[in-house]
Amino acid sequence: MKKRILFSLIIVFCVFTFLSGVVMSQSQTTRKLPDLKVKFTAPTTIVAGSDIGPQIKLKVLNQGTAPAAGTATAGKNGYMVDLVLSTDTNMPVGFATFSANFHEDVLLKGGRISNTQNLNPSQSKIYPIGGGIPADTPSGGYYLCAKVDSGNKIVESNEGNNVFCRRIYIKGKGDNCQAKYPNPRIRYSHTDSVGRVYIPVINWKLYSDEMFRKAPELPPCGLNTESARTWVDIYDATTDNRIYGFCAFDSKDDLKKIWFKPTKKSGKVYIILNDRACKKKYKSNIFAYGPCQVKYPNPRIRYSHTDSVGRVYIPVINWKLYSDEMFRKAPELPPCGLNTESARTWVDIYDATTDNRIYGFCAFDSKDDLKKIWFKPTKKSGKVYIILNDRDCKKKYRSNTISWAQQRSVK
């Protein structure tokens, strides 16, 4: 019997607790509360050290269902407004901190509205505010943000809509158009697997990162409204036509990453650094690109050994000075017999006494194969040389002449 009574009491308690929660929840939902929002207009381009307060029009609105107390009647328990400078839209908890120097979420000079009026539902108020930008603020893009009820004194129906931000650009001390920069010096670095030719600026350290800051105050690069202050353009040196360019470099380091994809095998190019903020252009040296612009030395051969079947081996000892590109498959060039994908460069061996061709190789795959050159002589001794015939570039490289003798040995 006691257990049954105890069980009944537990059920009654649970039902009472649930109903009490429902009543309290409904009470909070139907409770009339204020809801403060803030909006403002401001210039989009600002000079560091200036006060934009006179150009700001700031309005606070109560869109809730109950009055919002201002400091004029509620003292420190009334709402206030802070105006801060930030690199993002995330506002700090509580009041912002003023400083004459820039730091993240800095309260601007004169940027706190501490004398505020009561606002009834649907009522708004325009307030004057200061907007002193710290003089040491670096050039770049920022957010100007206003936060109403920054001290979190007002209980609102929506605490998540108290911040309003606008994107701005600040022109700081970094835009020094009196600075003198040299013309860029470019060189060939490499060609990647998809045919992009890399031409880095070798004196990149002589430029400043400020030259490549985001510049939203300048004309955009397509849809990019925050393209760089300085654009890099690549030109064909023969026609002066623009080939390619970069408008979103972040720093001077990016000058080491310049590339273009040519539409012809070889040619000449130059670049121009276009400093749009200072209206200055810097033209580079002219650089010749393409496989036929590379200068290779004449090969140096030596006698290595004669194998068991009489083949005389005469490797190229400076093979490392050549490129694998010289020995790529070249189906666009005349075939070697039935081989329609023979190498770009053929290797021919000549009798140095008669200049008659003795033997040759037309299907080398890389410069490593230059270590494997051999021929099978028809006489016991003689002198030979080789010629590397670069058929694509129409260049020939003749080696030194060496003597050989039929001294059979096994390697």
LUMPAZA-551569 format. One record per residue (C-alpha): residue number from 0; x, y, z. Coordinates in pm, whole numbers, always signed. Example, Ala and Ser with C-alpha at 12.3 -4.5 7.8 and 13.67 -1.06 7.14 Angstrom:
2
<atom i="0" east="+1230" north="-450" up="+780"/>
<atom i="1" east="+1367" north="-106" up="+714"/>
// end
This chain:
411
<atom i="0" east="+0" north="+0" up="+0"/>
<atom i="1" east="+283" north="+243" up="+95"/>
<atom i="2" east="+463" north="+167" up="-230"/>
<atom i="3" east="+147" north="+244" up="-428"/>
<atom i="4" east="+103" north="+578" up="-250"/>
<atom i="5" east="+470" north="+669" up="-305"/>
<atom i="6" east="+444" north="+587" up="-675"/>
<atom i="7" east="+132" north="+806" up="-710"/>
<atom i="8" east="+309" north="+1100" up="-543"/>
<atom i="9" east="+603" north="+1070" up="-784"/>
<atom i="10" east="+368" north="+1082" up="-1083"/>
<atom i="11" east="+187" north="+1387" up="-943"/>
<atom i="12" east="+523" north="+1564" up="-886"/>
<atom i="13" east="+643" north="+1495" up="-1242"/>
<atom i="14" east="+319" north="+1619" up="-1396"/>
<atom i="15" east="+331" north="+1935" up="-1184"/>
<atom i="16" east="+693" north="+2002" up="-1282"/>
<atom i="17" east="+615" north="+1959" up="-1653"/>
<atom i="18" east="+311" north="+2187" up="-1643"/>
<atom i="19" east="+506" north="+2449" up="-1448"/>
<atom i="20" east="+776" north="+2447" up="-1718"/>
<atom i="21" east="+516" north="+2490" up="-1992"/>
<atom i="22" east="+358" north="+2783" up="-1809"/>
<atom i="23" east="+698" north="+2947" up="-1751"/>
<atom i="24" east="+800" north="+2892" up="-2114"/>
<atom i="25" east="+474" north="+3045" up="-2238"/>
<atom i="26" east="+525" north="+3333" up="-1998"/>
<atom i="27" east="+876" north="+3404" up="-2136"/>
<atom i="28" east="+753" north="+3375" up="-2493"/>
<atom i="29" east="+471" north="+3623" up="-2444"/>
<atom i="30" east="+680" north="+3862" up="-2232"/>
<atom i="31" east="+722" north="+4202" up="-2393"/>
<atom i="32" east="+1089" north="+4290" up="-2452"/>
<atom i="33" east="+1280" north="+4555" up="-2648"/>
<atom i="34" east="+1496" north="+4462" up="-2949"/>
<atom i="35" east="+1768" north="+4710" up="-3041"/>
<atom i="36" east="+1934" north="+4741" up="-3381"/>
<atom i="37" east="+2186" north="+4989" up="-3516"/>
<atom i="38" east="+2269" north="+5104" up="-3868"/>
<atom i="39" east="+2494" north="+5373" up="-4012"/>
<atom i="40" east="+2635" north="+5516" up="-4331"/>
<atom i="41" east="+3003" north="+5607" up="-4369"/>
<atom i="42" east="+3262" north="+5679" up="-4640"/>
<atom i="43" east="+3422" north="+5372" up="-4795"/>
<atom i="44" east="+3773" north="+5515" up="-4832"/>
<atom i="45" east="+3934" north="+5676" up="-4528"/>
<atom i="46" east="+4276" north="+5826" up="-4457"/>
<atom i="47" east="+4446" north="+5701" up="-4143"/>
<atom i="48" east="+4452" north="+5972" up="-3873"/>
<atom i="49" east="+4135" north="+6143" up="-3996"/>
<atom i="50" east="+3806" north="+6180" up="-3808"/>
<atom i="51" east="+3510" north="+6061" up="-4013"/>
<atom i="52" east="+3257" north="+6129" up="-3737"/>
<atom i="53" east="+3092" north="+6421" up="-3922"/>
<atom i="54" east="+3041" north="+6192" up="-4223"/>
<atom i="55" east="+2871" north="+5915" up="-4025"/>
<atom i="56" east="+2493" north="+5899" up="-3991"/>
<atom i="57" east="+2408" north="+5649" up="-3716"/>
<atom i="58" east="+2057" north="+5541" up="-3617"/>
<atom i="59" east="+1941" north="+5316" up="-3330"/>
<atom i="60" east="+1601" north="+5146" up="-3367"/>
<atom i="61" east="+1391" north="+4958" up="-3113"/>
<atom i="62" east="+1198" north="+4700" up="-3311"/>
<atom i="63" east="+1081" north="+4514" up="-2999"/>
<atom i="64" east="+755" north="+4529" up="-2805"/>
<atom i="65" east="+876" north="+4709" up="-2492"/>
<atom i="66" east="+1070" north="+5031" up="-2426"/>
<atom i="67" east="+1452" north="+5026" up="-2418"/>
<atom i="68" east="+1603" north="+5234" up="-2140"/>
<atom i="69" east="+1869" north="+5488" up="-2232"/>
<atom i="70" east="+2138" north="+5622" up="-2000"/>
<atom i="71" east="+1956" north="+5957" up="-1974"/>
<atom i="72" east="+1704" north="+5790" up="-1739"/>
<atom i="73" east="+1864" north="+5458" up="-1640"/>
<atom i="74" east="+2219" north="+5576" up="-1593"/>
<atom i="75" east="+2481" north="+5301" up="-1632"/>
<atom i="76" east="+2200" north="+5048" up="-1682"/>
<atom i="77" east="+2092" north="+5209" up="-2009"/>
<atom i="78" east="+2213" north="+5109" up="-2356"/>
<atom i="79" east="+2525" north="+5259" up="-2518"/>
<atom i="80" east="+2677" north="+5231" up="-2866"/>
<atom i="81" east="+3042" north="+5155" up="-2955"/>
<atom i="82" east="+3204" north="+5221" up="-3295"/>
<atom i="83" east="+3511" north="+5004" up="-3358"/>
<atom i="84" east="+3764" north="+4927" up="-3631"/>
<atom i="85" east="+3824" north="+4560" up="-3703"/>
<atom i="86" east="+3965" north="+4322" up="-3962"/>
<atom i="87" east="+3655" north="+4103" up="-3928"/>
<atom i="88" east="+3292" north="+4124" up="-3815"/>
<atom i="89" east="+3339" north="+3944" up="-3484"/>
<atom i="90" east="+3286" north="+4195" up="-3203"/>
<atom i="91" east="+3435" north="+4153" up="-2855"/>
<atom i="92" east="+3216" north="+4080" up="-2555"/>
<atom i="93" east="+3148" north="+4395" up="-2350"/>
<atom i="94" east="+3274" north="+4747" up="-2412"/>
<atom i="95" east="+3550" north="+4806" up="-2669"/>
<atom i="96" east="+3882" north="+4958" up="-2558"/>
<atom i="97" east="+4007" north="+5291" up="-2688"/>
<atom i="98" east="+4367" north="+5339" up="-2803"/>
<atom i="99" east="+4545" north="+5606" up="-3004"/>
<atom i="100" east="+4720" north="+5319" up="-3183"/>
<atom i="101" east="+4554" north="+5060" up="-3400"/>
<atom i="102" east="+4473" north="+4718" up="-3260"/>
<atom i="103" east="+4203" north="+4468" up="-3343"/>
<atom i="104" east="+3853" north="+4589" up="-3242"/>
<atom i="105" east="+3986" north="+4928" up="-3130"/>
<atom i="106" east="+3726" north="+5180" up="-3010"/>
<atom i="107" east="+3757" north="+5488" up="-3231"/>
<atom i="108" east="+3824" north="+5827" up="-3077"/>
<atom i="109" east="+3484" north="+5971" up="-2985"/>
<atom i="110" east="+3331" north="+5641" up="-3090"/>
<atom i="111" east="+3115" north="+5573" up="-2785"/>
<atom i="112" east="+2761" north="+5710" up="-2752"/>
<atom i="113" east="+2713" north="+5716" up="-2376"/>
<atom i="114" east="+2426" north="+5965" up="-2355"/>
<atom i="115" east="+2127" north="+5778" up="-2498"/>
<atom i="116" east="+1751" north="+5830" up="-2489"/>
<atom i="117" east="+1470" north="+5589" up="-2407"/>
<atom i="118" east="+1327" north="+5424" up="-2716"/>
<atom i="119" east="+969" north="+5304" up="-2730"/>
<atom i="120" east="+871" north="+5017" up="-2962"/>
<atom i="121" east="+923" north="+5112" up="-3329"/>
<atom i="122" east="+1097" north="+5434" up="-3223"/>
<atom i="123" east="+1441" north="+5530" up="-3359"/>
<atom i="124" east="+1700" north="+5792" up="-3277"/>
<atom i="125" east="+1986" north="+5941" up="-3483"/>
<atom i="126" east="+2300" north="+6007" up="-3279"/>
<atom i="127" east="+2616" north="+6202" up="-3355"/>
<atom i="128" east="+2937" north="+6003" up="-3304"/>
<atom i="129" east="+3311" north="+6048" up="-3335"/>
<atom i="130" east="+3520" north="+5844" up="-3580"/>
<atom i="131" east="+3887" north="+5917" up="-3517"/>
<atom i="132" east="+4094" north="+5656" up="-3707"/>
<atom i="133" east="+4431" north="+5573" up="-3541"/>
<atom i="134" east="+4708" north="+5741" up="-3738"/>
<atom i="135" east="+4925" north="+5429" up="-3746"/>
<atom i="136" east="+4658" north="+5211" up="-3909"/>
<atom i="137" east="+4822" north="+5024" up="-4200"/>
<atom i="138" east="+4672" north="+5052" up="-4546"/>
<atom i="139" east="+4418" north="+4785" up="-4629"/>
<atom i="140" east="+4062" north="+4666" up="-4605"/>
<atom i="141" east="+3879" north="+4678" up="-4269"/>
<atom i="142" east="+3534" north="+4667" up="-4115"/>
<atom i="143" east="+3379" north="+4965" up="-3938"/>
<atom i="144" east="+3136" north="+4813" up="-3688"/>
<atom i="145" east="+2878" north="+4963" up="-3453"/>
<atom i="146" east="+2747" north="+4765" up="-3156"/>
<atom i="147" east="+2437" north="+4879" up="-2969"/>
<atom i="148" east="+2401" north="+4783" up="-2600"/>
<atom i="149" east="+2773" north="+4710" up="-2595"/>
<atom i="150" east="+2759" north="+4681" up="-2215"/>
<atom i="151" east="+2481" north="+4418" up="-2241"/>
<atom i="152" east="+2254" north="+4609" up="-2001"/>
<atom i="153" east="+1923" north="+4560" up="-2183"/>
<atom i="154" east="+1740" north="+4226" up="-2184"/>
<atom i="155" east="+1619" north="+4187" up="-2541"/>
<atom i="156" east="+1403" north="+3946" up="-2734"/>
<atom i="157" east="+1693" north="+3901" up="-2980"/>
<atom i="158" east="+2049" north="+3948" up="-2855"/>
<atom i="159" east="+2202" north="+3844" up="-3185"/>
<atom i="160" east="+2128" north="+4151" up="-3399"/>
<atom i="161" east="+2313" north="+4426" up="-3208"/>
<atom i="162" east="+2607" north="+4459" up="-3451"/>
<atom i="163" east="+2619" north="+4631" up="-3790"/>
<atom i="164" east="+2937" north="+4644" up="-4003"/>
<atom i="165" east="+3049" north="+4815" up="-4324"/>
<atom i="166" east="+3350" north="+4725" up="-4538"/>
<atom i="167" east="+3593" north="+5016" up="-4574"/>
<atom i="168" east="+3941" north="+5082" up="-4708"/>
<atom i="169" east="+4199" north="+5277" up="-4509"/>
<atom i="170" east="+4483" north="+5451" up="-4682"/>
<atom i="171" east="+4769" north="+5449" up="-4434"/>
<atom i="172" east="+5126" north="+5568" up="-4435"/>
<atom i="173" east="+5231" north="+5270" up="-4648"/>
<atom i="174" east="+5127" north="+5426" up="-4980"/>
<atom i="175" east="+5454" north="+5610" up="-5023"/>
<atom i="176" east="+5459" north="+5713" up="-5386"/>
<atom i="177" east="+5793" north="+5882" up="-5331"/>
<atom i="178" east="+5960" north="+5544" up="-5287"/>
<atom i="179" east="+6188" north="+5452" up="-5576"/>
<atom i="180" east="+6189" north="+5093" up="-5699"/>
<atom i="181" east="+6415" north="+4941" up="-5964"/>
<atom i="182" east="+6294" north="+4781" up="-6284"/>
<atom i="183" east="+6237" north="+4407" up="-6238"/>
<atom i="184" east="+6490" north="+4153" up="-6363"/>
<atom i="185" east="+6342" north="+3828" up="-6489"/>
<atom i="186" east="+6500" north="+3497" up="-6585"/>
<atom i="187" east="+6388" north="+3157" up="-6712"/>
<atom i="188" east="+6333" north="+2904" up="-6433"/>
<atom i="189" east="+6162" north="+2598" up="-6582"/>
<atom i="190" east="+5870" north="+2469" up="-6785"/>
<atom i="191" east="+5624" north="+2249" up="-6598"/>
<atom i="192" east="+5443" north="+1936" up="-6714"/>
<atom i="193" east="+5150" north="+2133" up="-6861"/>
<atom i="194" east="+5368" north="+2376" up="-7056"/>
<atom i="195" east="+5372" north="+2677" up="-6823"/>
<atom i="196" east="+5693" north="+2877" up="-6852"/>
<atom i="197" east="+5813" north="+3022" up="-6520"/>
<atom i="198" east="+5995" north="+3356" up="-6529"/>
<atom i="199" east="+6060" north="+3472" up="-6169"/>
<atom i="200" east="+6175" north="+3822" up="-6077"/>
<atom i="201" east="+6525" north="+3775" up="-5938"/>
<atom i="202" east="+6541" north="+4114" up="-5759"/>
<atom i="203" east="+6202" north="+4068" up="-5586"/>
<atom i="204" east="+6347" north="+4156" up="-5244"/>
<atom i="205" east="+6389" north="+4518" up="-5356"/>
<atom i="206" east="+6012" north="+4572" up="-5362"/>
<atom i="207" east="+5769" north="+4617" up="-5072"/>
<atom i="208" east="+5472" north="+4408" up="-4963"/>
<atom i="209" east="+5278" north="+4735" up="-4953"/>
<atom i="210" east="+5295" north="+4742" up="-5334"/>
<atom i="211" east="+5079" north="+4429" up="-5339"/>
<atom i="212" east="+4824" north="+4516" up="-5070"/>
<atom i="213" east="+4455" north="+4474" up="-5141"/>
<atom i="214" east="+4322" north="+4790" up="-5304"/>
<atom i="215" east="+3940" north="+4800" up="-5297"/>
<atom i="216" east="+3952" north="+5173" up="-5367"/>
<atom i="217" east="+4098" north="+5108" up="-5715"/>
<atom i="218" east="+3916" north="+4962" up="-6017"/>
<atom i="219" east="+3844" north="+4589" up="-5978"/>
<atom i="220" east="+4001" north="+4300" up="-6164"/>
<atom i="221" east="+3692" north="+4142" up="-6312"/>
<atom i="222" east="+3474" north="+4038" up="-6018"/>
<atom i="223" east="+3761" north="+4078" up="-5771"/>
<atom i="224" east="+3690" north="+4407" up="-5594"/>
<atom i="225" east="+3994" north="+4368" up="-5368"/>
<atom i="226" east="+4263" north="+4308" up="-5628"/>
<atom i="227" east="+4621" north="+4418" up="-5565"/>
<atom i="228" east="+4750" north="+4772" up="-5581"/>
<atom i="229" east="+5015" north="+4653" up="-5830"/>
<atom i="230" east="+4930" north="+4429" up="-6123"/>
<atom i="231" east="+5187" north="+4221" up="-6316"/>
<atom i="232" east="+5145" north="+4195" up="-6692"/>
<atom i="233" east="+5346" north="+3980" up="-6934"/>
<atom i="234" east="+5403" north="+4105" up="-7290"/>
<atom i="235" east="+5526" north="+3958" up="-7616"/>
<atom i="236" east="+5844" north="+4155" up="-7684"/>
<atom i="237" east="+5798" north="+4125" up="-8061"/>
<atom i="238" east="+5443" north="+4264" up="-8082"/>
<atom i="239" east="+5407" north="+4436" up="-7740"/>
<atom i="240" east="+5078" north="+4250" up="-7701"/>
<atom i="241" east="+4979" north="+4146" up="-7350"/>
<atom i="242" east="+5001" north="+3768" up="-7306"/>
<atom i="243" east="+4896" north="+3713" up="-6948"/>
<atom i="244" east="+4887" north="+3882" up="-6608"/>
<atom i="245" east="+4833" north="+3865" up="-6234"/>
<atom i="246" east="+4611" north="+4105" up="-6041"/>
<atom i="247" east="+4584" north="+3939" up="-5700"/>
<atom i="248" east="+4939" north="+3899" up="-5569"/>
<atom i="249" east="+4950" north="+3927" up="-5188"/>
<atom i="250" east="+5316" north="+4016" up="-5135"/>
<atom i="251" east="+5648" north="+4071" up="-5307"/>
<atom i="252" east="+5720" north="+3698" up="-5260"/>
<atom i="253" east="+5467" north="+3627" up="-5533"/>
<atom i="254" east="+5703" north="+3789" up="-5785"/>
<atom i="255" east="+5895" north="+3459" up="-5773"/>
<atom i="256" east="+5590" north="+3273" up="-5908"/>
<atom i="257" east="+5524" north="+3448" up="-6239"/>
<atom i="258" east="+5439" north="+3219" up="-6529"/>
<atom i="259" east="+5264" north="+3213" up="-6864"/>
<atom i="260" east="+5156" north="+2946" up="-7110"/>
<atom i="261" east="+5296" north="+3028" up="-7455"/>
<atom i="262" east="+5112" north="+2963" up="-7778"/>
<atom i="263" east="+5435" north="+2916" up="-7974"/>
<atom i="264" east="+5751" north="+2718" up="-7910"/>
<atom i="265" east="+5981" north="+3012" up="-7860"/>
<atom i="266" east="+5979" north="+3387" up="-7839"/>
<atom i="267" east="+6070" north="+3687" up="-7626"/>
<atom i="268" east="+5879" north="+3840" up="-7338"/>
<atom i="269" east="+5901" north="+4113" up="-7076"/>
<atom i="270" east="+5687" north="+4208" up="-6777"/>
<atom i="271" east="+5552" north="+4537" up="-6645"/>
<atom i="272" east="+5472" north="+4605" up="-6280"/>
<atom i="273" east="+5179" north="+4848" up="-6288"/>
<atom i="274" east="+5155" north="+5037" up="-5957"/>
<atom i="275" east="+4803" north="+5168" up="-5999"/>
<atom i="276" east="+4792" north="+5367" up="-5674"/>
<atom i="277" east="+5105" north="+5567" up="-5756"/>
<atom i="278" east="+5051" north="+5562" up="-6135"/>
<atom i="279" east="+5397" north="+5419" up="-6199"/>
<atom i="280" east="+5510" north="+5137" up="-6426"/>
<atom i="281" east="+5830" north="+4932" up="-6407"/>
<atom i="282" east="+5943" north="+4743" up="-6720"/>
<atom i="283" east="+6172" north="+4441" up="-6699"/>
<atom i="284" east="+6449" north="+4313" up="-6921"/>
<atom i="285" east="+6352" north="+4112" up="-7230"/>
<atom i="286" east="+6381" north="+3737" up="-7189"/>
<atom i="287" east="+6397" north="+3476" up="-7466"/>
<atom i="288" east="+6207" north="+3156" up="-7391"/>
<atom i="289" east="+6164" north="+2821" up="-7559"/>
<atom i="290" east="+6376" north="+2511" up="-7611"/>
<atom i="291" east="+6569" north="+2669" up="-7893"/>
<atom i="292" east="+6685" north="+2957" up="-7673"/>
<atom i="293" east="+6882" north="+2727" up="-7444"/>
<atom i="294" east="+7253" north="+2712" up="-7517"/>
<atom i="295" east="+7421" north="+2376" up="-7479"/>
<atom i="296" east="+7793" north="+2298" up="-7493"/>
<atom i="297" east="+7954" north="+2064" up="-7742"/>
<atom i="298" east="+7965" north="+1708" up="-7612"/>
<atom i="299" east="+8286" north="+1561" up="-7468"/>
<atom i="300" east="+8337" north="+1192" up="-7538"/>
<atom i="301" east="+8593" north="+939" up="-7418"/>
<atom i="302" east="+8675" north="+575" up="-7481"/>
<atom i="303" east="+8526" north="+353" up="-7211"/>
<atom i="304" east="+8565" north="-14" up="-7314"/>
<atom i="305" east="+8503" north="-271" up="-7582"/>
<atom i="306" east="+8257" north="-546" up="-7494"/>
<atom i="307" east="+8270" north="-918" up="-7573"/>
<atom i="308" east="+8097" north="-877" up="-7910"/>
<atom i="309" east="+8325" north="-596" up="-8024"/>
<atom i="310" east="+8110" north="-291" up="-7948"/>
<atom i="311" east="+8319" north="+15" up="-7865"/>
<atom i="312" east="+8162" north="+238" up="-7594"/>
<atom i="313" east="+8223" north="+614" up="-7613"/>
<atom i="314" east="+8007" north="+786" up="-7347"/>
<atom i="315" east="+7947" north="+1163" up="-7327"/>
<atom i="316" east="+8118" north="+1273" up="-7007"/>
<atom i="317" east="+7936" north="+1609" up="-6979"/>
<atom i="318" east="+7590" north="+1454" up="-7029"/>
<atom i="319" east="+7449" north="+1633" up="-6724"/>
<atom i="320" east="+7471" north="+1966" up="-6908"/>
<atom i="321" east="+7194" north="+1865" up="-7147"/>
<atom i="322" east="+6818" north="+1846" up="-7088"/>
<atom i="323" east="+6576" north="+1556" up="-7112"/>
<atom i="324" east="+6366" north="+1789" up="-7330"/>
<atom i="325" east="+6629" north="+1744" up="-7603"/>
<atom i="326" east="+6542" north="+1375" up="-7620"/>
<atom i="327" east="+6163" north="+1390" up="-7597"/>
<atom i="328" east="+5952" north="+1199" up="-7846"/>
<atom i="329" east="+5897" north="+1419" up="-8152"/>
<atom i="330" east="+5616" north="+1281" up="-8368"/>
<atom i="331" east="+5590" north="+1618" up="-8544"/>
<atom i="332" east="+5938" north="+1567" up="-8695"/>
<atom i="333" east="+6038" north="+1324" up="-8974"/>
<atom i="334" east="+6041" north="+959" up="-8858"/>
<atom i="335" east="+6338" north="+735" up="-8807"/>
<atom i="336" east="+6251" north="+452" up="-9042"/>
<atom i="337" east="+5924" north="+306" up="-8912"/>
<atom i="338" east="+5957" north="+486" up="-8579"/>
<atom i="339" east="+5719" north="+782" up="-8602"/>
<atom i="340" east="+5796" north="+894" up="-8246"/>
<atom i="341" east="+6172" north="+912" up="-8263"/>
<atom i="342" east="+6364" north="+1157" up="-8048"/>
<atom i="343" east="+6392" north="+1529" up="-8108"/>
<atom i="344" east="+6772" north="+1491" up="-8103"/>
<atom i="345" east="+6953" north="+1216" up="-8288"/>
<atom i="346" east="+7310" north="+1105" up="-8211"/>
<atom i="347" east="+7535" north="+1021" up="-8506"/>
<atom i="348" east="+7886" north="+873" up="-8492"/>
<atom i="349" east="+8137" north="+966" up="-8764"/>
<atom i="350" east="+8470" north="+837" up="-8884"/>
<atom i="351" east="+8702" north="+1134" up="-8819"/>
<atom i="352" east="+8924" north="+1042" up="-9115"/>
<atom i="353" east="+8653" north="+1028" up="-9383"/>
<atom i="354" east="+8365" north="+1213" up="-9212"/>
<atom i="355" east="+8143" north="+922" up="-9308"/>
<atom i="356" east="+7863" north="+828" up="-9071"/>
<atom i="357" east="+7933" north="+498" up="-8895"/>
<atom i="358" east="+7631" north="+450" up="-8671"/>
<atom i="359" east="+7363" north="+641" up="-8483"/>
<atom i="360" east="+7080" north="+652" up="-8231"/>
<atom i="361" east="+6740" north="+807" up="-8300"/>
<atom i="362" east="+6531" north="+688" up="-8003"/>
<atom i="363" east="+6706" north="+807" up="-7689"/>
<atom i="364" east="+6458" north="+887" up="-7408"/>
<atom i="365" east="+6668" north="+1115" up="-7188"/>
<atom i="366" east="+7008" north="+1273" up="-7143"/>
<atom i="367" east="+7109" north="+965" up="-6939"/>
<atom i="368" east="+7125" north="+770" up="-7263"/>
<atom i="369" east="+7425" north="+980" up="-7367"/>
<atom i="370" east="+7629" north="+756" up="-7135"/>
<atom i="371" east="+7542" north="+450" up="-7345"/>
<atom i="372" east="+7673" north="+544" up="-7692"/>
<atom i="373" east="+7851" north="+268" up="-7878"/>
<atom i="374" east="+7941" north="+153" up="-8228"/>
<atom i="375" east="+8076" north="-166" up="-8385"/>
<atom i="376" east="+8383" north="-87" up="-8597"/>
<atom i="377" east="+8482" north="-257" up="-8919"/>
<atom i="378" east="+8853" north="-199" up="-8861"/>
<atom i="379" east="+9089" north="-250" up="-8572"/>
<atom i="380" east="+9153" north="+118" up="-8486"/>
<atom i="381" east="+9061" north="+466" up="-8587"/>
<atom i="382" east="+8930" north="+803" up="-8481"/>
<atom i="383" east="+8570" north="+907" up="-8428"/>
<atom i="384" east="+8351" north="+1197" up="-8319"/>
<atom i="385" east="+7979" north="+1236" up="-8259"/>
<atom i="386" east="+7722" north="+1497" up="-8355"/>
<atom i="387" east="+7408" north="+1572" up="-8155"/>
<atom i="388" east="+7152" north="+1675" up="-8417"/>
<atom i="389" east="+6874" north="+1880" up="-8253"/>
<atom i="390" east="+6624" north="+1856" up="-8536"/>
<atom i="391" east="+6361" north="+2077" up="-8375"/>
<atom i="392" east="+6593" north="+2373" up="-8323"/>
<atom i="393" east="+6807" north="+2300" up="-8629"/>
<atom i="394" east="+7125" north="+2298" up="-8424"/>
<atom i="395" east="+7416" north="+2058" up="-8428"/>
<atom i="396" east="+7672" north="+2000" up="-8154"/>
<atom i="397" east="+8001" north="+1833" up="-8256"/>
<atom i="398" east="+8218" north="+1653" up="-8004"/>
<atom i="399" east="+8592" north="+1620" up="-7966"/>
<atom i="400" east="+8772" north="+1351" up="-8171"/>
<atom i="401" east="+8900" north="+1042" up="-7991"/>
<atom i="402" east="+9117" north="+750" up="-8094"/>
<atom i="403" east="+9010" north="+395" up="-8038"/>
<atom i="404" east="+9177" north="+60" up="-8080"/>
<atom i="405" east="+9026" north="-285" up="-8094"/>
<atom i="406" east="+9138" north="-387" up="-7746"/>
<atom i="407" east="+8860" north="-624" up="-7655"/>
<atom i="408" east="+8770" north="-630" up="-7290"/>
<atom i="409" east="+8459" north="-697" up="-7094"/>
<atom i="410" east="+8319" north="-423" up="-6874"/>
// end
